[in-house]
């Protein structure tokens, strides 16, 4: 799933993106407030300045994902490892 598809589905009210394969790691500045990204492989994703308020990233693979200046208020990152 690419950035445009994510945004299209999000705009229609979809919030459950768990278990989906993302093929575009450049999600900088994206607003996914309230989304469920549980268990997704997001290794080496670039999420700088992303708005990820109240997002679930439980058990997501986040190795070397970049969250510089991302809004992560109430985000659940349990089980993920992040570095940038």
N, C-alpha and C positions, 0 to 999 in steps of 0.2 A: 504494500500500500504506500503510495507516495503522499507528499505533503498536501497536494490539492484534494486528493480523495479523503484524507483525514479531515481537512477543513470542511469539505462538503458534507460529510456524514455528521460532523460535530454541529454544523449549522442546522441540520434537520432534527437535532435533539439527541442524537446517539451519544452515549457517554461510555459504553462498555467496549473498550478496545483491547481487552485482555485476550491473550492467545493469538493475536494477529501478527503477521509478519510485515514489518516496515522495511521498505527498500530504499528509503531516503533518510540518511542519518542527520540531515541538516534541518533541524526544527527550531532554529533560533528565532526568538520572538513570538513563537506560536502561543495562543491562548487555549489551554485545554482544562480550564477550571472544572473541577468535579469529575474528571475522567478516571476511568478504571483501566490502568495499564499493568495490572497484576501479572507477574510472571513473564513479561515480554523480554525479548533479547534486545537491549538497547545499548550494547557495548559500543563504545567510541561514538556515541551520538553527541551532537552539538546542540545543546538546549540553552545556550546563553540567552539571557533576557526573556526566556519563556515564562509564561504565567501558568503556574502549576499549583494553584491554590486548591487545597482539599483533594489532591490527586492521590490515588493509590498506586504505588510502585513496589508493593510488597513482593519480595522474591524476584524482582526484575533483575536481569543481568545488566549491571550498570558499570562494569569495569571500564575505566577511562572515559566515562561520559562526562561532558563538560556542562556545569550548571552555573557558570559565572553570571552574577547579577540576576539569576532566575528568582521568581517569586515562588517560594516553597512553603508558604504559611499553611499549617495543618496538613502538609503532604506526609504520607506514610511511606517511608523509605526502608522499613524493616527488611533485612535480608539482602540488601543491595550494597555493593561496594562502589564508591565513586572516587575518582581522582581526575584532575585536569592539568 
